[in-house]
Amino acid sequence: MGRLGWTMEQRAGVRQYFRITTFFAILGIVLGIVLISVGNTGGWLLLAISTVGWIGMYVTLKNIKKAQP
């Protein structure tokens, strides 16, 4: 018997998490760039947090996907 893959609901959940994470990462990056352009040094922190957060979620989802049969 072959190994079973993800259900449609599981794949839809992963896509939804990825969309939400991407939306907030783009929002954080844009806001970080705006803050940097007006001279606020907190923009660099927001830019770093948004980027690292998105990369972390991307790696986590890819590892979960690869671990599934």
mmCIF file of the N, C-alpha and C atoms, coordinates in Angstrom:
data_MODEL
# 
_entry.id   MODEL 
# 
loop_
_atom_site.group_PDB 
_atom_site.id 
_atom_site.type_symbol 
_atom_site.label_atom_id 
_atom_site.label_alt_id 
_atom_site.label_comp_id 
_atom_site.label_asym_id 
_atom_site.label_entity_id 
_atom_site.label_seq_id 
_atom_site.pdbx_PDB_ins_code 
_atom_site.Cartn_x 
_atom_site.Cartn_y 
_atom_site.Cartn_z 
_atom_site.occupancy 
_atom_site.B_iso_or_equiv 
_atom_site.pdbx_formal_charge 
_atom_site.auth_seq_id 
_atom_site.auth_comp_id 
_atom_site.auth_asym_id 
_atom_site.auth_atom_id 
_atom_site.pdbx_PDB_model_num 
ATOM 1   N N  . MET A 1 1  ? 0.842  -1.180 0.000  1.00 0.00 ? 1  MET A N  1 
ATOM 2   C CA . MET A 1 1  ? 0.000  0.000  0.000  1.00 0.00 ? 1  MET A CA 1 
ATOM 3   C C  . MET A 1 1  ? 0.885  1.239  0.000  1.00 0.00 ? 1  MET A C  1 
ATOM 4   N N  . GLY A 1 2  ? 0.549  2.198  -0.832 1.00 0.00 ? 2  GLY A N  1 
ATOM 5   C CA . GLY A 1 2  ? 1.325  3.427  -0.934 1.00 0.00 ? 2  GLY A CA 1 
ATOM 6   C C  . GLY A 1 2  ? 1.104  4.336  0.259  1.00 0.00 ? 2  GLY A C  1 
ATOM 7   N N  . ARG A 1 3  ? 1.982  5.290  0.379  1.00 0.00 ? 3  ARG A N  1 
ATOM 8   C CA . ARG A 1 3  ? 1.845  6.254  1.465  1.00 0.00 ? 3  ARG A CA 1 
ATOM 9   C C  . ARG A 1 3  ? 0.825  7.311  1.078  1.00 0.00 ? 3  ARG A C  1 
ATOM 10  N N  . LEU A 1 4  ? 0.032  7.688  2.028  1.00 0.00 ? 4  LEU A N  1 
ATOM 11  C CA . LEU A 1 4  ? -1.002 8.683  1.773  1.00 0.00 ? 4  LEU A CA 1 
ATOM 12  C C  . LEU A 1 4  ? -0.414 10.081 1.862  1.00 0.00 ? 4  LEU A C  1 
ATOM 13  N N  . GLY A 1 5  ? -0.933 10.982 1.057  1.00 0.00 ? 5  GLY A N  1 
ATOM 14  C CA . GLY A 1 5  ? -0.480 12.370 1.077  1.00 0.00 ? 5  GLY A CA 1 
ATOM 15  C C  . GLY A 1 5  ? -1.375 13.234 1.942  1.00 0.00 ? 5  GLY A C  1 
ATOM 16  N N  . TRP A 1 6  ? -1.203 14.522 1.802  1.00 0.00 ? 6  TRP A N  1 
ATOM 17  C CA . TRP A 1 6  ? -2.001 15.466 2.564  1.00 0.00 ? 6  TRP A CA 1 
ATOM 18  C C  . TRP A 1 6  ? -3.432 15.493 2.044  1.00 0.00 ? 6  TRP A C  1 
ATOM 19  N N  . THR A 1 7  ? -4.350 15.801 2.937  1.00 0.00 ? 7  THR A N  1 
ATOM 20  C CA . THR A 1 7  ? -5.735 15.987 2.517  1.00 0.00 ? 7  THR A CA 1 
ATOM 21  C C  . THR A 1 7  ? -5.865 17.380 1.905  1.00 0.00 ? 7  THR A C  1 
ATOM 22  N N  . MET A 1 8  ? -6.958 17.600 1.239  1.00 0.00 ? 8  MET A N  1 
ATOM 23  C CA . MET A 1 8  ? -7.194 18.912 0.634  1.00 0.00 ? 8  MET A CA 1 
ATOM 24  C C  . MET A 1 8  ? -7.276 20.007 1.697  1.00 0.00 ? 8  MET A C  1 
ATOM 25  N N  . GLU A 1 9  ? -7.855 19.663 2.862  1.00 0.00 ? 9  GLU A N  1 
ATOM 26  C CA . GLU A 1 9  ? -7.974 20.644 3.938  1.00 0.00 ? 9  GLU A CA 1 
ATOM 27  C C  . GLU A 1 9  ? -6.605 21.035 4.482  1.00 0.00 ? 9  GLU A C  1 
ATOM 28  N N  . GLN A 1 10 ? -5.701 20.058 4.602  1.00 0.00 ? 10 GLN A N  1 
ATOM 29  C CA . GLN A 1 10 ? -4.361 20.358 5.091  1.00 0.00 ? 10 GLN A CA 1 
ATOM 30  C C  . GLN A 1 10 ? -3.601 21.236 4.104  1.00 0.00 ? 10 GLN A C  1 
ATOM 31  N N  . ARG A 1 11 ? -3.705 20.928 2.823  1.00 0.00 ? 11 ARG A N  1 
ATOM 32  C CA . ARG A 1 11 ? -3.031 21.758 1.820  1.00 0.00 ? 11 ARG A CA 1 
ATOM 33  C C  . ARG A 1 11 ? -3.604 23.165 1.800  1.00 0.00 ? 11 ARG A C  1 
ATOM 34  N N  . ALA A 1 12 ? -4.929 23.288 1.948  1.00 0.00 ? 12 ALA A N  1 
ATOM 35  C CA . ALA A 1 12 ? -5.561 24.602 1.970  1.00 0.00 ? 12 ALA A CA 1 
ATOM 36  C C  . ALA A 1 12 ? -5.117 25.390 3.204  1.00 0.00 ? 12 ALA A C  1 
ATOM 37  N N  . GLY A 1 13 ? -4.973 24.716 4.333  1.00 0.00 ? 13 GLY A N  1 
ATOM 38  C CA . GLY A 1 13 ? -4.508 25.381 5.547  1.00 0.00 ? 13 GLY A CA 1 
ATOM 39  C C  . GLY A 1 13 ? -3.096 25.920 5.394  1.00 0.00 ? 13 GLY A C  1 
ATOM 40  N N  . VAL A 1 14 ? -2.216 25.140 4.780  1.00 0.00 ? 14 VAL A N  1 
ATOM 41  C CA . VAL A 1 14 ? -0.841 25.577 4.564  1.00 0.00 ? 14 VAL A CA 1 
ATOM 42  C C  . VAL A 1 14 ? -0.810 26.776 3.631  1.00 0.00 ? 14 VAL A C  1 
ATOM 43  N N  . ARG A 1 15 ? -1.589 26.729 2.564  1.00 0.00 ? 15 ARG A N  1 
ATOM 44  C CA . ARG A 1 15 ? -1.646 27.868 1.650  1.00 0.00 ? 15 ARG A CA 1 
ATOM 45  C C  . ARG A 1 15 ? -2.164 29.111 2.359  1.00 0.00 ? 15 ARG A C  1 
ATOM 46  N N  . GLN A 1 16 ? -3.164 28.940 3.224  1.00 0.00 ? 16 GLN A N  1 
ATOM 47  C CA . GLN A 1 16 ? -3.724 30.076 3.941  1.00 0.00 ? 16 GLN A CA 1 
ATOM 48  C C  . GLN A 1 16 ? -2.701 30.679 4.904  1.00 0.00 ? 16 GLN A C  1 
ATOM 49  N N  . TYR A 1 17 ? -1.978 29.844 5.641  1.00 0.00 ? 17 TYR A N  1 
ATOM 50  C CA . TYR A 1 17 ? -0.927 30.351 6.533  1.00 0.00 ? 17 TYR A CA 1 
ATOM 51  C C  . TYR A 1 17 ? 0.137  31.100 5.732  1.00 0.00 ? 17 TYR A C  1 
ATOM 52  N N  . PHE A 1 18 ? 0.495  30.564 4.582  1.00 0.00 ? 18 PHE A N  1 
ATOM 53  C CA . PHE A 1 18 ? 1.514  31.203 3.757  1.00 0.00 ? 18 PHE A CA 1 
ATOM 54  C C  . PHE A 1 18 ? 1.028  32.554 3.247  1.00 0.00 ? 18 PHE A C  1 
ATOM 55  N N  . ARG A 1 19 ? -0.223 32.636 2.839  1.00 0.00 ? 19 ARG A N  1 
ATOM 56  C CA . ARG A 1 19 ? -0.782 33.909 2.369  1.00 0.00 ? 19 ARG A CA 1 
ATOM 57  C C  . ARG A 1 19 ? -0.810 34.960 3.479  1.00 0.00 ? 19 ARG A C  1 
ATOM 58  N N  . ILE A 1 20 ? -1.262 34.556 4.661  1.00 0.00 ? 20 ILE A N  1 
ATOM 59  C CA . ILE A 1 20 ? -1.341 35.495 5.783  1.00 0.00 ? 20 ILE A CA 1 
ATOM 60  C C  . ILE A 1 20 ? 0.046  35.990 6.157  1.00 0.00 ? 20 ILE A C  1 
ATOM 61  N N  . THR A 1 21 ? 1.001  35.060 6.240  1.00 0.00 ? 21 THR A N  1 
ATOM 62  C CA . THR A 1 21 ? 2.363  35.436 6.594  1.00 0.00 ? 21 THR A CA 1 
ATOM 63  C C  . THR A 1 21 ? 2.964  36.368 5.547  1.00 0.00 ? 21 THR A C  1 
ATOM 64  N N  . THR A 1 22 ? 2.730  36.076 4.286  1.00 0.00 ? 22 THR A N  1 
ATOM 65  C CA . THR A 1 22 ? 3.257  36.919 3.214  1.00 0.00 ? 22 THR A CA 1 
ATOM 66  C C  . THR A 1 22 ? 2.639  38.308 3.257  1.00 0.00 ? 22 THR A C  1 
ATOM 67  N N  . PHE A 1 23 ? 1.343  38.386 3.514  1.00 0.00 ? 23 PHE A N  1 
ATOM 68  C CA . PHE A 1 23 ? 0.673  39.688 3.597  1.00 0.00 ? 23 PHE A CA 1 
ATOM 69  C C  . PHE A 1 23 ? 1.298  40.545 4.692  1.00 0.00 ? 23 PHE A C  1 
ATOM 70  N N  . PHE A 1 24 ? 1.447  39.981 5.891  1.00 0.00 ? 24 PHE A N  1 
ATOM 71  C CA . PHE A 1 24 ? 1.998  40.760 6.998  1.00 0.00 ? 24 PHE A CA 1 
ATOM 72  C C  . PHE A 1 24 ? 3.481  41.058 6.803  1.00 0.00 ? 24 PHE A C  1 
ATOM 73  N N  . ALA A 1 25 ? 4.197  40.185 6.136  1.00 0.00 ? 25 ALA A N  1 
ATOM 74  C CA . ALA A 1 25 ? 5.610  40.458 5.853  1.00 0.00 ? 25 ALA A CA 1 
ATOM 75  C C  . ALA A 1 25 ? 5.734  41.631 4.885  1.00 0.00 ? 25 ALA A C  1 
ATOM 76  N N  . ILE A 1 26 ? 4.920  41.637 3.840  1.00 0.00 ? 26 ILE A N  1 
ATOM 77  C CA . ILE A 1 26 ? 4.954  42.751 2.883  1.00 0.00 ? 26 ILE A CA 1 
ATOM 78  C C  . ILE A 1 26 ? 4.546  44.048 3.575  1.00 0.00 ? 26 ILE A C  1 
ATOM 79  N N  . LEU A 1 27 ? 3.517  43.985 4.403  1.00 0.00 ? 27 LEU A N  1 
ATOM 80  C CA . LEU A 1 27 ? 3.081  45.164 5.145  1.00 0.00 ? 27 LEU A CA 1 
ATOM 81  C C  . LEU A 1 27 ? 4.199  45.679 6.047  1.00 0.00 ? 27 LEU A C  1 
ATOM 82  N N  . GLY A 1 28 ? 4.872  44.775 6.746  1.00 0.00 ? 28 GLY A N  1 
ATOM 83  C CA . GLY A 1 28 ? 5.970  45.180 7.624  1.00 0.00 ? 28 GLY A CA 1 
ATOM 84  C C  . GLY A 1 28 ? 7.149  45.741 6.864  1.00 0.00 ? 28 GLY A C  1 
ATOM 85  N N  . ILE A 1 29 ? 7.460  45.157 5.719  1.00 0.00 ? 29 ILE A N  1 
ATOM 86  C CA . ILE A 1 29 ? 8.577  45.642 4.907  1.00 0.00 ? 29 ILE A CA 1 
ATOM 87  C C  . ILE A 1 29 ? 8.279  47.041 4.368  1.00 0.00 ? 29 ILE A C  1 
ATOM 88  N N  . VAL A 1 30 ? 7.070  47.228 3.873  1.00 0.00 ? 30 VAL A N  1 
ATOM 89  C CA . VAL A 1 30 ? 6.699  48.553 3.352  1.00 0.00 ? 30 VAL A CA 1 
ATOM 90  C C  . VAL A 1 30 ? 6.718  49.590 4.470  1.00 0.00 ? 30 VAL A C  1 
ATOM 91  N N  . LEU A 1 31 ? 6.141  49.254 5.610  1.00 0.00 ? 31 LEU A N  1 
ATOM 92  C CA . LEU A 1 31 ? 6.140  50.187 6.730  1.00 0.00 ? 31 LEU A CA 1 
ATOM 93  C C  . LEU A 1 31 ? 7.567  50.457 7.219  1.00 0.00 ? 31 LEU A C  1 
ATOM 94  N N  . GLY A 1 32 ? 8.409  49.419 7.236  1.00 0.00 ? 32 GLY A N  1 
ATOM 95  C CA . GLY A 1 32 ? 9.805  49.601 7.628  1.00 0.00 ? 32 GLY A CA 1 
ATOM 96  C C  . GLY A 1 32 ? 10.540 50.535 6.692  1.00 0.00 ? 32 GLY A C  1 
ATOM 97  N N  . ILE A 1 33 ? 10.312 50.388 5.399  1.00 0.00 ? 33 ILE A N  1 
ATOM 98  C CA . ILE A 1 33 ? 10.954 51.271 4.419  1.00 0.00 ? 33 ILE A CA 1 
ATOM 99  C C  . ILE A 1 33 ? 10.467 52.703 4.582  1.00 0.00 ? 33 ILE A C  1 
ATOM 100 N N  . VAL A 1 34 ? 9.177  52.874 4.837  1.00 0.00 ? 34 VAL A N  1 
ATOM 101 C CA . VAL A 1 34 ? 8.645  54.219 5.055  1.00 0.00 ? 34 VAL A CA 1 
ATOM 102 C C  . VAL A 1 34 ? 9.280  54.840 6.296  1.00 0.00 ? 34 VAL A C  1 
ATOM 103 N N  . LEU A 1 35 ? 9.371  54.058 7.373  1.00 0.00 ? 35 LEU A N  1 
ATOM 104 C CA . LEU A 1 35 ? 9.975  54.590 8.600  1.00 0.00 ? 35 LEU A CA 1 
ATOM 105 C C  . LEU A 1 35 ? 11.442 54.928 8.399  1.00 0.00 ? 35 LEU A C  1 
ATOM 106 N N  . ILE A 1 36 ? 12.163 54.103 7.652  1.00 0.00 ? 36 ILE A N  1 
ATOM 107 C CA . ILE A 1 36 ? 13.570 54.392 7.376  1.00 0.00 ? 36 ILE A CA 1 
ATOM 108 C C  . ILE A 1 36 ? 13.698 55.680 6.558  1.00 0.00 ? 36 ILE A C  1 
ATOM 109 N N  . SER A 1 37 ? 12.797 55.856 5.587  1.00 0.00 ? 37 SER A N  1 
ATOM 110 C CA . SER A 1 37 ? 12.889 57.030 4.720  1.00 0.00 ? 37 SER A CA 1 
ATOM 111 C C  . SER A 1 37 ? 12.603 58.333 5.459  1.00 0.00 ? 37 SER A C  1 
ATOM 112 N N  . VAL A 1 38 ? 11.807 58.270 6.530  1.00 0.00 ? 38 VAL A N  1 
ATOM 113 C CA . VAL A 1 38 ? 11.545 59.497 7.295  1.00 0.00 ? 38 VAL A CA 1 
ATOM 114 C C  . VAL A 1 38 ? 12.546 59.679 8.428  1.00 0.00 ? 38 VAL A C  1 
ATOM 115 N N  . GLY A 1 39 ? 13.488 58.763 8.568  1.00 0.00 ? 39 GLY A N  1 
ATOM 116 C CA . GLY A 1 39 ? 14.564 58.934 9.535  1.00 0.00 ? 39 GLY A CA 1 
ATOM 117 C C  . GLY A 1 39 ? 14.376 58.206 10.847 1.00 0.00 ? 39 GLY A C  1 
ATOM 118 N N  . ASN A 1 40 ? 13.372 57.381 10.961 1.00 0.00 ? 40 ASN A N  1 
ATOM 119 C CA . ASN A 1 40 ? 13.144 56.637 12.195 1.00 0.00 ? 40 ASN A CA 1 
ATOM 120 C C  . ASN A 1 40 ? 13.968 55.352 12.164 1.00 0.00 ? 40 ASN A C  1 
ATOM 121 N N  . THR A 1 41 ? 14.839 55.176 13.142 1.00 0.00 ? 41 THR A N  1 
ATOM 122 C CA . THR A 1 41 ? 15.709 53.992 13.148 1.00 0.00 ? 41 THR A CA 1 
ATOM 123 C C  . THR A 1 41 ? 14.950 52.719 13.506 1.00 0.00 ? 41 THR A C  1 
ATOM 124 N N  . GLY A 1 42 ? 13.760 52.851 14.061 1.00 0.00 ? 42 GLY A N  1 
ATOM 125 C CA . GLY A 1 42 ? 12.939 51.678 14.362 1.00 0.00 ? 42 GLY A CA 1 
ATOM 126 C C  . GLY A 1 42 ? 12.492 50.950 13.105 1.00 0.00 ? 42 GLY A C  1 
ATOM 127 N N  . GLY A 1 43 ? 12.567 51.627 11.981 1.00 0.00 ? 43 GLY A N  1 
ATOM 128 C CA . GLY A 1 43 ? 12.212 50.990 10.710 1.00 0.00 ? 43 GLY A CA 1 
ATOM 129 C C  . GLY A 1 43 ? 13.130 49.824 10.384 1.00 0.00 ? 43 GLY A C  1 
ATOM 130 N N  . TRP A 1 44 ? 14.398 49.936 10.754 1.00 0.00 ? 44 TRP A N  1 
ATOM 131 C CA . TRP A 1 44 ? 15.334 48.827 10.508 1.00 0.00 ? 44 TRP A CA 1 
ATOM 132 C C  . TRP A 1 44 ? 14.936 47.599 11.319 1.00 0.00 ? 44 TRP A C  1 
ATOM 133 N N  . LEU A 1 45 ? 14.497 47.834 12.556 1.00 0.00 ? 45 LEU A N  1 
ATOM 134 C CA . LEU A 1 45 ? 14.067 46.727 13.395 1.00 0.00 ? 45 LEU A CA 1 
ATOM 135 C C  . LEU A 1 45 ? 12.810 46.072 12.826 1.00 0.00 ? 45 LEU A C  1 
ATOM 136 N N  . LEU A 1 46 ? 11.864 46.866 12.407 1.00 0.00 ? 46 LEU A N  1 
ATOM 137 C CA . LEU A 1 46 ? 10.635 46.335 11.810 1.00 0.00 ? 46 LEU A CA 1 
ATOM 138 C C  . LEU A 1 46 ? 10.936 45.573 10.524 1.00 0.00 ? 46 LEU A C  1 
ATOM 139 N N  . LEU A 1 47 ? 11.847 46.104 9.730  1.00 0.00 ? 47 LEU A N  1 
ATOM 140 C CA . LEU A 1 47 ? 12.250 45.442 8.498  1.00 0.00 ? 47 LEU A CA 1 
ATOM 141 C C  . LEU A 1 47 ? 12.881 44.079 8.801  1.00 0.00 ? 47 LEU A C  1 
ATOM 142 N N  . ALA A 1 48 ? 13.748 44.036 9.798  1.00 0.00 ? 48 ALA A N  1 
ATOM 143 C CA . ALA A 1 48 ? 14.406 42.781 10.170 1.00 0.00 ? 48 ALA A CA 1 
ATOM 144 C C  . ALA A 1 48 ? 13.408 41.769 10.729 1.00 0.00 ? 48 ALA A C  1 
ATOM 145 N N  . ILE A 1 49 ? 12.515 42.217 11.601 1.00 0.00 ? 49 ILE A N  1 
ATOM 146 C CA . ILE A 1 49 ? 11.532 41.310 12.194 1.00 0.00 ? 49 ILE A CA 1 
ATOM 147 C C  . ILE A 1 49 ? 10.608 40.744 11.118 1.00 0.00 ? 49 ILE A C  1 
ATOM 148 N N  . SER A 1 50 ? 10.165 41.584 10.201 1.00 0.00 ? 50 SER A N  1 
ATOM 149 C CA . SER A 1 50 ? 9.269  41.123 9.136  1.00 0.00 ? 50 SER A CA 1 
ATOM 150 C C  . SER A 1 50 ? 9.957  40.106 8.241  1.00 0.00 ? 50 SER A C  1 
ATOM 151 N N  . THR A 1 51 ? 11.189 40.380 7.872  1.00 0.00 ? 51 THR A N  1 
ATOM 152 C CA . THR A 1 51 ? 11.917 39.487 6.977  1.00 0.00 ? 51 THR A CA 1 
ATOM 153 C C  . THR A 1 51 ? 12.239 38.163 7.657  1.00 0.00 ? 51 THR A C  1 
ATOM 154 N N  . VAL A 1 52 ? 12.751 38.216 8.869  1.00 0.00 ? 52 VAL A N  1 
ATOM 155 C CA . VAL A 1 52 ? 13.100 36.989 9.592  1.00 0.00 ? 52 VAL A CA 1 
ATOM 156 C C  . VAL A 1 52 ? 11.846 36.173 9.894  1.00 0.00 ? 52 VAL A C  1 
ATOM 157 N N  . GLY A 1 53 ? 10.759 36.837 10.249 1.00 0.00 ? 53 GLY A N  1 
ATOM 158 C CA . GLY A 1 53 ? 9.502  36.132 10.502 1.00 0.00 ? 53 GLY A CA 1 
ATOM 159 C C  . GLY A 1 53 ? 8.993  35.401 9.280  1.00 0.00 ? 53 GLY A C  1 
ATOM 160 N N  . TRP A 1 54 ? 9.046  36.060 8.126  1.00 0.00 ? 54 TRP A N  1 
ATOM 161 C CA . TRP A 1 54 ? 8.577  35.424 6.893  1.00 0.00 ? 54 TRP A CA 1 
ATOM 162 C C  . TRP A 1 54 ? 9.475  34.254 6.502  1.00 0.00 ? 54 TRP A C  1 
ATOM 163 N N  . ILE A 1 55 ? 10.774 34.443 6.605  1.00 0.00 ? 55 ILE A N  1 
ATOM 164 C CA . ILE A 1 55 ? 11.707 33.366 6.264  1.00 0.00 ? 55 ILE A CA 1 
ATOM 165 C C  . ILE A 1 55 ? 11.498 32.181 7.207  1.00 0.00 ? 55 ILE A C  1 
ATOM 166 N N  . GLY A 1 56 ? 11.300 32.467 8.493  1.00 0.00 ? 56 GLY A N  1 
ATOM 167 C CA . GLY A 1 56 ? 11.052 31.386 9.450  1.00 0.00 ? 56 GLY A CA 1 
ATOM 168 C C  . GLY A 1 56 ? 9.795  30.598 9.127  1.00 0.00 ? 56 GLY A C  1 
ATOM 169 N N  . MET A 1 57 ? 8.728  31.299 8.799  1.00 0.00 ? 57 MET A N  1 
ATOM 170 C CA . MET A 1 57 ? 7.472  30.612 8.449  1.00 0.00 ? 57 MET A CA 1 
ATOM 171 C C  . MET A 1 57 ? 7.630  29.831 7.158  1.00 0.00 ? 57 MET A C  1 
ATOM 172 N N  . TYR A 1 58 ? 8.338  30.387 6.190  1.00 0.00 ? 58 TYR A N  1 
ATOM 173 C CA . TYR A 1 58 ? 8.557  29.701 4.916  1.00 0.00 ? 58 TYR A CA 1 
ATOM 174 C C  . TYR A 1 58 ? 9.329  28.403 5.137  1.00 0.00 ? 58 TYR A C  1 
ATOM 175 N N  . VAL A 1 59 ? 10.406 28.470 5.899  1.00 0.00 ? 59 VAL A N  1 
ATOM 176 C CA . VAL A 1 59 ? 11.221 27.273 6.155  1.00 0.00 ? 59 VAL A CA 1 
ATOM 177 C C  . VAL A 1 59 ? 10.416 26.239 6.939  1.00 0.00 ? 59 VAL A C  1 
ATOM 178 N N  . THR A 1 60 ? 9.655  26.700 7.927  1.00 0.00 ? 60 THR A N  1 
ATOM 179 C CA . THR A 1 60 ? 8.837  25.780 8.722  1.00 0.00 ? 60 THR A CA 1 
ATOM 180 C C  . THR A 1 60 ? 7.808  25.065 7.860  1.00 0.00 ? 60 THR A C  1 
ATOM 181 N N  . LEU A 1 61 ? 7.097  25.808 7.024  1.00 0.00 ? 61 LEU A N  1 
ATOM 182 C CA . LEU A 1 61 ? 6.084  25.185 6.173  1.00 0.00 ? 61 LEU A CA 1 
ATOM 183 C C  . LEU A 1 61 ? 6.708  24.227 5.159  1.00 0.00 ? 61 LEU A C  1 
ATOM 184 N N  . LYS A 1 62 ? 7.857  24.586 4.609  1.00 0.00 ? 62 LYS A N  1 
ATOM 185 C CA . LYS A 1 62 ? 8.519  23.700 3.656  1.00 0.00 ? 62 LYS A CA 1 
ATOM 186 C C  . LYS A 1 62 ? 8.989  22.418 4.340  1.00 0.00 ? 62 LYS A C  1 
ATOM 187 N N  . ASN A 1 63 ? 9.506  22.526 5.574  1.00 0.00 ? 63 ASN A N  1 
ATOM 188 C CA . ASN A 1 63 ? 9.942  21.343 6.292  1.00 0.00 ? 63 ASN A CA 1 
ATOM 189 C C  . ASN A 1 63 ? 8.765  20.445 6.674  1.00 0.00 ? 63 ASN A C  1 
ATOM 190 N N  . ILE A 1 64 ? 7.654  21.056 7.057  1.00 0.00 ? 64 ILE A N  1 
ATOM 191 C CA . ILE A 1 64 ? 6.454  20.279 7.387  1.00 0.00 ? 64 ILE A CA 1 
ATOM 192 C C  . ILE A 1 64 ? 5.961  19.560 6.137  1.00 0.00 ? 64 ILE A C  1 
ATOM 193 N N  . LYS A 1 65 ? 5.956  20.283 5.018  1.00 0.00 ? 65 LYS A N  1 
ATOM 194 C CA . LYS A 1 65 ? 5.493  19.681 3.768  1.00 0.00 ? 65 LYS A CA 1 
ATOM 195 C C  . LYS A 1 65 ? 6.381  18.523 3.341  1.00 0.00 ? 65 LYS A C  1 
ATOM 196 N N  . LYS A 1 66 ? 7.699  18.694 3.506  1.00 0.00 ? 66 LYS A N  1 
ATOM 197 C CA . LYS A 1 66 ? 8.629  17.646 3.107  1.00 0.00 ? 66 LYS A CA 1 
ATOM 198 C C  . LYS A 1 66 ? 8.525  16.421 4.031  1.00 0.00 ? 66 LYS A C  1 
ATOM 199 N N  . ALA A 1 67 ? 8.175  16.635 5.301  1.00 0.00 ? 67 ALA A N  1 
ATOM 200 C CA . ALA A 1 67 ? 8.084  15.545 6.268  1.00 0.00 ? 67 ALA A CA 1 
ATOM 201 C C  . ALA A 1 67 ? 6.819  14.728 6.077  1.00 0.00 ? 67 ALA A C  1 
ATOM 202 N N  . GLN A 1 68 ? 5.817  15.301 5.430  1.00 0.00 ? 68 GLN A N  1 
ATOM 203 C CA . GLN A 1 68 ? 4.566  14.567 5.228  1.00 0.00 ? 68 GLN A CA 1 
ATOM 204 C C  . GLN A 1 68 ? 4.745  13.509 4.132  1.00 0.00 ? 68 GLN A C  1 
ATOM 205 N N  . PRO A 1 69 ? 4.082  12.415 4.297  1.00 0.00 ? 69 PRO A N  1 
ATOM 206 C CA . PRO A 1 69 ? 4.183  11.364 3.261  1.00 0.00 ? 69 PRO A CA 1 
ATOM 207 C C  . PRO A 1 69 ? 3.545  11.766 1.953  1.00 0.00 ? 69 PRO A C  1 
# 
